[in-house]
Amino acid sequence: MKKYFYYLAAALGPILLLSGCGDQNGKASSNGALASNNAEKVYVAPGEHDEFYAFMSGGYSGNVTVYGLPSGRMFKEIPVFSQFPTNGYGYSEETKPMLETSFGFIPTDDSHHPDISQTNGELDGRWLFINGNNTPRIARIDLKTFETAEIIEVPNSAGNHSSSYITENSEYVVAGTRFSVPIPQRDMPIKDYKGNFKGALSFISVEPETGRMDIKFQLIMPGFNYDLSHPGRGKSHGWFFFTTYNTEEANSLLEVNASQNDKDFIAAVNWKKIEEYIENGGGTMVPANYTHNVYSDETHSATSTMKKEVLTIDPTKVPGAIFFMPTPKSPHGVDVNPTGDYIIGNGKLSADLTVFSFDKMIAAIDGKKYDGEAYGIPILKFEDVLAGQVKSGGLGPLHTEFDGKGNAYTTFFISSEVVKWKVGTWEVIDRKPTFYSVGHCMIPGGNSAKPFGKYLVSMNKITKDRYLPTGPELEHSAQLYDISGDKMELIYDFPTHGEPHYAAAIPASILAPKSQKIYKLAENEHPFATKNVSDARVVREGNEVHVYMAMIRSHFTPDNIEGIKVGDKVYFHITNHEQDFDVPHGFMMIGQQNSGLLIMPGQTKTSVWEPKQEGVWPFYCTDFCSALHQEMQGYVRVSPASSNIDLSWSLGE
């Protein structure tokens, strides 16, 4: 228990020290950290655009937020794993299938690690991948529309944390389980964890042209916790690296019982060798229920398919494919430098960073320089794979990014700082405080072969006094550092939505020119689209009523509907006829028990309304669209369930 209190004190000490910092009374400080020249660096003049897009995970919001750098302006929240009443995602009939899982409809999640697709190790800006941590899923966001295009559930997983990282040609997006579980799931005593629980590392193939995902195989590993991962690149392309903790295989009071070993492991996986094994007939297909949800821009609708099996790989059956590298101490992040020469282990209970050499790793494998094995997987000798250690003097290293100029930047949670060091000499060059308790940092392209080493963003876990107080609940804080010179320079703070765990950024020059502006009405293949006003109508099918509706500035067609009865289920299929950029229309109906809609030009969306009361009930456009926006409204007459009033609809009568 002494060790437990030591770790607890180390973790809480800086937080307690910070609790008294700053002015919580809304008064401006006269000794602010930002000089006027730094303010100029982040200023983006009215009408001008930012240099970078930054995509930040929303954590417990389940979504992704899009910011501009260097301004820190938030452009959009992209709904991914959570219902989003702003535009009706997860509420509309078209998008409900996106949130289906083997557990049923799940309206939220915990999004963590976005990663941008790559070609030859460089960001190509086609897709963004993001993991759902709670109900294990991987989503693909189309960076042409900035909308979620696909979600695949990950079976045999729990706490999908070491995800979603991309190989250098987007061959795979990889997902690793944080919590080991019985595979297959079954009723068993929790105390029998050790030796019986397993951890699944899932390699999900990405179709090169469409981005369509498919689980190629799952590597069924020992029952450790698999925390984070990164792919090899350059000379180490074909390998993937995963940090582990809880190699003790504890199942209770993990802050003590999972911190006993001096070293845990980084698992090195040669996925190309596993591919060869599969091509030669290796692996075992096992039953597994998991959903694959795909959204179509043509039909503006999603479909959900239940998959029934997955290919599993026993690591002991593929000699030479999986190895463990001992790593101090409960490592969190594992990061690979742009050339693929070095693998950095960020041991969160260690003051130093451990750097492994890929060349030495291969030599140790070839020379069979093993230090025993764990569950049949060889453990490489620590000294034989070690390239060096960064003697930082910081506490709680978590994550490392690279600037493409031979420098690395590591976050230290407990000592609240970013440390810059030289790759190859392991010399600390600079360090700057963060405010407060930084988790991840991000450099645009900083986990690729071609970083854009101008800015670093720290994503901090504690906000305290950085902004005006807003009651007990605060947004998280991000800080922007200029890293273009020899020394880091803090130039800006900005609040972030949800709890960003990681971010990915890309030059705006790559994305902005191909950003879609409208959906062409003529190409709308939605089965309930009203592409011509003359096709607007209302159709009864038993107690279901389908309203085929068109909208354009500044009216609905139809806008008066009669013959609806209490107990009916009314489907409003609404098509936006605008073909001009940035002219969406909204829809809300009084008594609607789900969400309103926001419908883009050329798009069709459907909202369901089940009237409970007789009367005449209005609907209206919720997005201010013209000088006559207030006039964009209509009425639905609801009669008793026993009524014989015929359906009728009209406009301008």
C-alpha positions in Angstrom: 0.0 0.0 0.0 3.0 2.3 0.5 3.6 2.2 -3.3 -0.1 3.0 -3.9 0.0 6.2 -1.8 3.3 7.3 -3.4 1.7 7.1 -6.9 -1.4 8.8 -5.7 0.6 11.7 -4.1 2.7 12.0 -7.3 -0.4 12.3 -9.5 -2.4 14.6 -7.3 0.3 16.9 -6.0 0.5 19.2 -9.0 -3.3 19.3 -9.3 -3.6 20.4 -5.7 -1.0 23.1 -6.3 -2.8 24.3 -9.3 -6.2 24.6 -7.5 -5.4 28.0 -6.1 -4.0 29.5 -9.3 -5.4 32.4 -11.2 -8.2 34.9 -10.8 -11.7 33.2 -10.8 -13.5 36.6 -10.5 -13.5 37.4 -14.2 -10.8 40.1 -13.9 -8.3 40.4 -16.7 -4.7 39.7 -15.6 -2.1 42.4 -16.2 0.7 39.9 -16.5 -0.7 37.7 -19.3 1.6 35.2 -21.0 1.0 36.4 -24.5 3.0 39.2 -26.0 1.5 41.3 -28.7 3.7 39.8 -31.4 2.4 36.4 -30.4 -1.2 37.6 -30.8 -0.3 38.7 -34.3 0.8 35.1 -35.1 -2.6 33.7 -34.4 -4.7 36.5 -35.8 -6.7 35.6 -38.9 -8.2 38.7 -40.4 -11.9 38.9 -41.2 -12.5 37.1 -44.5 -9.1 35.3 -44.4 -8.7 31.6 -43.8 -6.6 29.5 -41.4 -3.5 27.6 -42.5 -4.6 24.2 -41.1 -7.7 22.2 -40.4 -7.4 20.4 -37.0 -9.7 17.5 -36.1 -10.1 16.9 -32.4 -11.7 13.9 -30.8 -14.7 14.8 -28.6 -14.1 12.2 -26.0 -17.3 11.6 -24.1 -19.2 13.7 -26.7 -18.7 10.8 -29.1 -18.0 13.2 -32.0 -15.2 15.1 -33.7 -14.8 18.9 -33.7 -13.0 20.8 -36.5 -10.9 23.8 -35.7 -8.7 26.2 -37.7 -5.1 26.8 -36.8 -3.7 29.1 -35.8 -6.9 30.9 -34.9 -8.4 28.2 -32.7 -11.8 28.9 -34.2 -14.2 26.0 -34.2 -15.8 25.4 -37.6 -18.0 22.4 -37.1 -18.9 19.4 -34.9 -19.1 16.3 -36.9 -21.5 13.8 -35.4 -20.0 10.3 -35.4 -21.0 7.9 -32.6 -23.6 10.2 -30.8 -27.0 11.5 -31.7 -26.8 15.1 -32.7 -30.0 17.2 -32.5 -28.3 20.1 -34.3 -28.8 18.4 -37.6 -30.8 15.3 -36.8 -28.0 12.8 -37.1 -29.0 9.6 -35.3 -32.6 10.8 -35.2 -33.5 11.0 -38.9 -34.7 7.7 -40.4 -31.7 7.9 -42.8 -29.0 8.1 -40.1 -30.5 5.9 -37.4 -28.8 2.8 -38.9 -25.4 4.4 -38.3 -25.7 3.9 -34.6 -26.9 0.3 -34.7 -24.6 -2.3 -33.0 -24.8 -5.9 -31.9 -26.0 -4.5 -28.6 -28.8 -2.6 -30.3 -29.1 1.1 -31.0 -26.4 2.9 -29.1 -26.8 6.7 -29.1 -23.4 7.7 -27.7 -19.8 6.8 -27.2 -16.4 8.0 -26.2 -14.3 9.1 -29.2 -10.5 9.2 -28.8 -7.9 9.1 -31.6 -8.5 10.6 -35.1 -6.0 9.7 -37.8 -6.0 11.0 -41.4 -5.5 8.6 -44.4 -2.0 8.5 -45.9 -0.3 7.7 -49.2 3.4 6.9 -49.1 3.4 7.9 -45.5 2.1 11.4 -46.2 -1.4 12.8 -45.4 -3.6 12.6 -48.4 -6.8 14.1 -46.9 -9.3 11.6 -48.2 -10.7 10.2 -44.9 -10.5 10.7 -41.2 -10.7 7.6 -39.0 -11.8 7.7 -35.3 -12.5 5.1 -32.7 -15.4 4.6 -30.4 -13.9 3.5 -27.1 -16.9 2.3 -25.1 -18.9 0.2 -27.6 -15.9 -0.8 -29.8 -16.2 0.8 -33.2 -14.2 2.5 -35.9 -15.7 5.3 -38.0 -14.6 6.7 -41.4 -15.4 10.4 -42.1 -15.4 11.5 -45.7 -13.2 14.7 -45.8 -15.0 15.9 -48.9 -18.3 16.2 -47.1 -17.1 16.3 -43.5 -19.7 13.7 -42.7 -19.5 10.2 -41.2 -19.6 7.7 -44.1 -19.1 4.4 -42.3 -18.9 2.7 -38.9 -17.8 -0.8 -38.3 -18.2 -2.5 -34.9 -15.2 -4.4 -33.5 -16.1 -7.8 -31.9 -14.0 -9.5 -29.2 -13.0 -6.1 -27.9 -13.8 -3.9 -24.9 -12.4 -0.4 -24.4 -11.3 0.1 -28.1 -8.4 2.4 -27.0 -5.3 1.6 -29.0 -7.0 2.8 -32.1 -7.6 4.1 -34.8 -4.2 4.4 -36.4 -3.4 4.1 -40.1 -0.6 2.3 -42.0 1.5 4.4 -44.3 -0.6 3.6 -47.4 -3.9 3.2 -45.6 -3.8 -0.5 -46.0 -5.2 -0.9 -42.5 -6.8 1.1 -39.8 -5.9 -0.8 -36.6 -7.9 -1.2 -33.4 -6.7 -2.7 -30.1 -8.6 -3.6 -27.0 -7.8 -1.8 -23.8 -9.7 -4.2 -21.6 -9.0 -7.9 -22.1 -12.1 -10.1 -21.9 -13.1 -13.7 -22.3 -13.0 -14.7 -26.0 -15.6 -15.8 -26.9 -17.6 -13.9 -24.2 -19.1 -16.2 -21.6 -20.2 -16.3 -18.0 -17.1 -16.9 -15.8 -15.7 -15.7 -12.4 -13.8 -12.4 -12.7 -11.1 -13.8 -10.3 -10.2 -16.3 -13.0 -9.0 -13.4 -15.3 -5.3 -14.5 -15.4 -4.6 -16.8 -18.3 -8.2 -16.9 -19.4 -9.0 -13.4 -20.6 -7.5 -12.3 -24.0 -6.8 -9.1 -25.9 -7.8 -8.7 -29.5 -5.8 -6.6 -32.0 -7.9 -6.0 -35.1 -6.5 -5.2 -38.5 -9.3 -3.5 -40.6 -8.5 -3.3 -44.3 -9.4 -0.1 -46.2 -10.4 -0.4 -49.8 -8.1 2.0 -51.7 -10.7 3.7 -53.9 -13.8 3.8 -51.7 -12.3 3.6 -48.2 -14.7 0.8 -47.4 -13.6 -1.1 -44.3 -13.6 -4.8 -43.5 -12.0 -6.7 -40.6 -9.2 -8.7 -42.2 -8.1 -10.5 -39.1 -7.9 -10.3 -35.3 -4.8 -11.2 -33.4 -5.8 -12.9 -30.2 -3.1 -11.8 -27.7 -2.5 -12.5 -24.0 -4.8 -10.8 -21.5 -2.9 -7.6 -21.0 -4.3 -4.0 -21.4 -3.4 -2.7 -24.9 -3.2 1.0 -24.4 -2.0 2.8 -27.6 -0.4 1.9 -30.9 1.3 3.3 -34.0 2.4 1.9 -37.3 6.0 1.5 -38.6 6.9 3.7 -41.5 9.7 3.9 -44.0 12.1 1.0 -43.1 9.7 -0.3 -40.4 6.6 -0.3 -42.7 4.9 -3.6 -42.3 5.2 -3.6 -38.5 2.7 -2.2 -35.9 3.6 -1.4 -32.3 1.2 -1.6 -29.3 1.9 -0.5 -25.7 0.7 -2.8 -22.9 0.2 -2.4 -19.2 -1.2 -4.7 -16.6 1.1 -7.5 -17.6 0.4 -8.6 -14.1 -3.1 -9.5 -15.3 -4.7 -7.9 -12.3 -8.5 -7.5 -12.2 -9.0 -5.2 -9.2 -7.4 -2.0 -7.8 -5.3 -1.7 -10.9 -3.7 1.5 -9.9 -1.8 -0.6 -7.4 -1.9 -4.2 -8.7 -1.2 -3.3 -12.3 1.9 -1.2 -11.4 4.0 -3.9 -9.8 6.2 -4.9 -12.7 9.2 -2.7 -13.4 8.6 -3.2 -17.1 5.6 -3.9 -19.3 5.8 -4.5 -23.0 5.6 -2.9 -26.4 4.2 -5.6 -28.7 5.8 -5.5 -32.2 3.5 -7.1 -34.8 4.7 -8.0 -38.3 1.4 -7.7 -40.1 2.9 -8.6 -43.5 4.1 -11.9 -42.2 0.6 -12.5 -40.8 -0.8 -11.7 -44.3 1.4 -14.4 -45.8 0.2 -16.8 -43.1 -3.5 -16.0 -44.1 -2.8 -16.3 -47.8 -1.5 -19.8 -47.1 -4.7 -20.8 -45.4 -3.8 -19.8 -41.8 -6.2 -18.5 -39.2 -9.6 -19.7 -37.8 -13.0 -18.3 -38.6 -15.0 -17.9 -35.5 -18.6 -16.8 -34.8 -18.9 -13.1 -34.0 -21.8 -10.7 -34.3 -20.9 -7.1 -35.3 -22.5 -4.4 -37.4 -21.2 -2.7 -40.5 -23.0 0.6 -41.1 -22.6 2.5 -44.4 -24.0 5.9 -45.5 -24.6 6.7 -49.2 -24.3 10.2 -50.5 -26.5 9.1 -53.5 -29.5 7.9 -51.5 -28.7 10.1 -48.5 -29.4 7.1 -46.4 -27.5 4.5 -44.3 -27.8 0.7 -44.1 -26.8 -1.5 -41.3 -25.6 -5.1 -41.9 -25.0 -7.7 -39.2 -21.8 -9.7 -39.8 -21.5 -13.2 -38.4 -17.9 -14.3 -38.3 -14.3 -13.0 -38.1 -10.9 -14.5 -38.9 -8.7 -14.9 -35.7 -5.0 -15.5 -35.5 -3.2 -17.4 -32.7 0.2 -15.5 -32.4 2.0 -18.7 -31.5 1.0 -20.2 -34.9 2.9 -17.5 -36.8 6.6 -17.7 -35.8 8.6 -14.5 -36.3 5.5 -12.3 -36.4 5.0 -11.1 -32.9 7.6 -10.0 -30.2 7.6 -8.2 -26.9 10.0 -5.4 -26.1 10.3 -4.7 -22.3 9.3 -1.1 -21.6 9.3 0.9 -18.3 6.8 1.6 -16.7 3.2 1.1 -17.6 3.8 2.7 -21.0 1.0 4.8 -22.4 1.9 6.1 -25.9 4.1 4.4 -28.4 5.3 6.6 -31.3 7.4 6.1 -34.4 9.6 8.8 -35.8 9.1 10.0 -39.5 11.8 7.7 -40.9 10.7 4.7 -39.0 14.1 4.2 -37.3 13.0 4.6 -33.7 10.1 3.5 -31.5 9.5 5.6 -28.5 7.9 4.2 -25.3 6.3 6.7 -23.0 6.2 5.0 -19.6 3.7 7.0 -17.6 5.2 6.0 -14.3 8.8 6.6 -15.5 10.7 9.9 -15.6 12.6 8.8 -18.7 11.6 8.0 -22.2 12.7 4.7 -23.7 13.8 4.7 -27.3 14.1 1.5 -29.2 16.0 1.0 -32.5 14.2 -0.8 -35.3 17.5 -2.0 -36.7 18.5 -3.4 -33.4 15.1 -5.0 -33.0 15.5 -6.8 -36.3 19.0 -7.8 -35.4 17.8 -9.2 -32.0 15.1 -11.1 -33.8 17.5 -12.5 -36.3 20.0 -13.4 -33.6 17.2 -14.9 -31.4 18.3 -12.7 -28.5 15.4 -13.5 -26.3 14.9 -13.0 -22.6 12.2 -15.7 -22.1 8.7 -15.6 -23.4 5.1 -14.7 -22.4 2.4 -17.0 -23.4 4.6 -18.4 -26.2 5.6 -14.9 -27.6 9.4 -14.2 -27.4 10.6 -11.3 -25.2 13.5 -9.5 -26.8 16.4 -8.5 -24.5 16.0 -4.9 -23.4 19.6 -4.0 -23.8 19.8 -5.4 -27.3 16.9 -3.3 -28.7 17.5 -0.1 -26.7 18.7 2.9 -28.8 18.8 5.3 -25.9 16.9 7.0 -23.1 15.8 10.6 -22.9 16.7 11.8 -19.4 14.0 14.5 -19.3 13.6 15.2 -15.6 9.8 15.4 -16.2 7.1 13.3 -14.6 4.4 11.2 -16.4 5.4 11.0 -20.1 2.5 10.2 -22.3 2.8 11.0 -26.0 5.5 12.1 -28.5 5.1 13.9 -31.9 7.7 14.9 -34.4 8.4 18.1 -36.4 10.2 16.7 -39.4 13.4 18.5 -38.5 14.9 15.8 -36.3 13.1 16.9 -33.1 10.6 15.2 -30.9 8.1 16.7 -28.5 6.8 14.7 -25.5 4.0 15.6 -23.1 4.4 15.1 -19.3 1.1 14.9 -17.5 2.2 15.2 -13.9 4.8 17.9 -14.4 2.5 19.7 -16.9 4.9 20.4 -19.7 6.0 19.7 -23.2 9.7 18.7 -23.6 11.6 19.0 -26.9 14.4 16.7 -27.5 16.8 15.7 -30.3 16.2 12.4 -32.1 19.5 10.5 -32.2 21.3 12.3 -29.4 18.4 12.1 -26.9 19.4 15.5 -25.7 16.7 17.7 -24.1 16.6 21.0 -26.1 13.7 22.9 -24.5 10.7 22.6 -22.2 7.6 24.7 -21.8 4.8 24.5 -19.2 1.2 23.6 -20.1 -1.9 24.8 -18.3 -2.7 22.2 -17.0 -1.9 18.5 -17.0 -1.4 17.9 -20.7 -2.5 14.6 -22.3 -1.8 14.3 -26.0 0.1 16.8 -28.1 -0.3 17.2 -31.9 1.8 18.6 -34.7 0.1 18.7 -38.1 1.3 15.5 -39.8 3.4 14.8 -36.7 2.7 11.1 -36.8 3.5 10.7 -40.5 6.5 10.6 -42.7 6.1 14.3 -43.5 5.2 16.5 -40.5 4.4 20.2 -41.0 6.5 21.4 -38.1 5.2 24.9 -37.5 2.7 24.5 -34.6 2.2 22.2 -31.7 -1.2 21.9 -29.9 -1.3 20.6 -26.3 -4.6 19.1 -25.2 -4.9 19.7 -21.5 -7.0 17.8 -19.1 -7.5 20.5 -16.5 -8.6 24.0 -17.2 -8.9 25.8 -13.8 -8.4 29.5 -14.3 -7.6 29.8 -18.0 -11.0 31.2 -19.0 -13.9 32.9 -17.3 -15.6 30.5 -14.9 -18.8 28.8 -16.1 -19.8 26.9 -12.9 -18.4 23.5 -11.9 -18.3 22.2 -15.5 -15.6 23.6 -17.7 -14.6 23.0 -21.3 -11.1 21.6 -21.8 -8.2 23.8 -22.7 -5.9 23.6 -25.7 -2.7 25.6 -26.2 -0.9 26.5 -29.3 2.9 26.7 -29.5 5.0 28.1 -32.2 7.7 25.5 -32.8 9.2 27.1 -36.0 12.3 28.3 -34.1 14.8 26.7 -31.8 12.6 27.4 -28.7 8.9 26.7 -28.3 6.7 29.7 -27.7 3.2 29.5 -26.2 1.1 31.8 -28.4 -2.5 31.0 -27.8 -5.1 29.3 -25.5 -8.5 28.2 -26.8 -11.3 26.0 -25.2 -12.2 22.7 -26.8 -15.5 20.8 -26.8 -15.9 17.5 -25.0 -12.6 15.9 -23.9 -10.1 15.8 -26.8 -7.8 12.9 -26.3 -5.9 13.3 -29.6 -6.1 15.4 -32.8 -5.0 15.3 -36.4 -4.2 18.3 -38.5 -3.6 18.9 -42.2 -2.9 21.9 -44.4 -6.0 23.6 -45.6 -4.6 23.7 -49.1 -5.1 19.9 -49.3 -8.7 19.8 -48.1 -10.4 23.1 -48.9 -10.3 22.9 -52.7 -12.2 19.6 -52.8 -14.7 20.4 -50.0 -18.2 19.7 -51.4 -20.6 22.6 -51.5 -24.0 21.1 -52.4 -25.6 17.8 -53.3 -26.9 17.9 -56.9 -30.7 17.5 -56.8 -30.6 15.6 -60.2 -28.4 13.0 -58.6 -30.5 12.4 -55.5 -31.5 8.7 -55.4 -33.3 8.8 -52.1 -36.4 6.5 -52.5 -38.7 9.2 -51.0 -37.1 12.2 -52.7 -39.4 14.9 -54.1 -37.2 16.2 -57.0 -40.1 18.1 -58.7 -42.7 20.2 -56.9 -45.4 18.5 -58.9 -44.5 15.2 -57.2 -45.3 16.6 -53.7 -48.0 14.5 -52.1 -49.4 12.8 -49.0 -50.0 9.0 -49.0 -51.7 6.9 -46.4 -50.7 3.2 -45.9 -52.8 2.1 -42.9 -51.8 4.2 -39.9 -48.6 5.3 -41.6 -48.7 8.5 -43.6 -45.9 9.6 -45.9 -45.5 13.3 -46.7 -43.4 13.8 -49.8 -42.4 17.4 -49.2 -40.2 20.0 -51.0 -38.6 23.1 -49.5 -37.1 26.2 -51.1 -36.8 29.8 -50.0 -39.3 30.5 -48.5 -42.0 27.9 -48.4 -42.8 24.2 -48.0 -44.7 22.2 -50.6 -47.3 21.3 -49.3 -47.8 23.6 -46.4 -51.3 22.7 -45.4 -52.1 19.1 -44.7 -55.4 17.6 -43.4 -56.7 14.1 -42.8 -54.1 13.1 -40.2 -55.5 11.2 -37.2 -54.4 10.8 -33.6 -52.3 7.6 -33.5 -50.9 8.0 -37.1 -47.2 7.7 -37.7 -46.3 10.5 -40.0 -43.1 10.4 -42.1 -42.0 13.8 -43.4 -39.7 13.1 -46.3 -38.3 16.5 -47.0 -36.1 17.5 -50.0 -34.2 20.8 -50.1 -34.5 22.1 -53.6 -31.8 24.8 -53.1 -28.7 24.4 -55.3 -26.8 27.3 -53.8 -23.9 26.9 -51.4 -24.7 27.4 -47.7 -28.5 27.5 -48.0 -29.7 24.7 -45.7 -33.2 24.5 -44.4 -34.4 23.2 -41.1 -37.6 21.5 -40.0 -39.4 21.2 -36.7 -42.9 20.0 -35.9 -44.6 20.8 -32.7 -44.7 17.8 -30.4 -41.9 16.1 -32.3 -40.4 13.5 -29.9 -37.0 13.1 -31.6 -35.2 15.9 -33.2 -35.5 18.6 -35.8 -33.7 18.3 -39.1 -31.1 20.4 -40.9 -31.2 19.5 -44.6 -28.4 20.5 -47.0 -29.1 21.7 -50.6 -30.1 18.8 -52.8 -30.5 16.4 -49.8 -33.5 14.5 -48.5 -34.1 13.7 -44.8 -37.0 12.1 -43.0 -38.5 12.9 -39.6 -41.2 10.9 -37.9 -44.0 12.5 -36.0 -46.7 10.7 -34.0 -49.5 13.1 -33.1 -51.0 12.5 -29.7 -53.6 15.3 -29.6 -56.3 16.7 -31.9 -55.8 20.2 -33.2 -54.1 22.2 -35.8 -50.3 22.0 -35.3 -47.6 24.2 -37.0 -44.3 23.2 -38.5 -41.6 25.6 -39.7 -38.0 26.1 -41.0 -35.5 26.4 -38.2 -32.5 27.8 -40.2 -32.8 31.5 -41.1 -32.7 31.3 -44.9 -34.1 34.5 -46.3 -35.8 37.8 -45.5 -39.0 35.8 -45.5 -37.8 33.1 -43.3 -40.4 33.8 -40.7 -43.1 33.1 -43.3 -41.6 29.6 -44.0 -44.2 27.6 -42.1 -47.2 25.3 -42.5 -50.0 23.5 -40.6 -51.1 19.9 -40.0 -54.7 19.3 -39.0 -55.0 16.3 -36.6 -58.5 14.8 -36.3 -59.8 12.0 -33.9 -58.7 8.5 -34.6 -62.3 7.6 -35.6 -62.5 10.5 -38.1 -63.3 9.9 -41.8 -61.7 13.1 -43.1 -59.9 12.4 -46.3 -56.2 13.3 -46.8 -55.7 16.6 -48.5 -52.8 18.9 -49.0 -52.2 22.2 -50.7 -50.0 25.2 -51.2 -51.3 28.7 -51.7 -55.0 27.8 -51.5 
